[in-house]
């Protein structure tokens, strides 16, 4: 059984190594990295920031909140926070990858 696991591990690592050598593999790897950064920023940055903004808005009048909803204020804040967090994440990834190479 352990020999089978070692053989399976070598096959998987070999397939991943081959996949990263061609353009399709590089595209798949970069898309997975992008999805990971996007998911992380959504859960770790944007969600808590929007919750904090909603907490600050509890004292606003109903009319003002309706106007903010009509102007899609929540979407604008989400887009801005997402862009800022993604830029910071990509800059950190570039620094990390530059140190490894």
Secondary structure, 3 states (H helix, E strand, C coil): CHHHHHHHHHHHHHHHHHHHHCHHHHHHHHHHHHHHHHHHHHHHHHHHHHHHHHHHHHHCCHHHHHHHHHCCHHHHHHHHHHHHHHHHHHHHHHHHHHHHC
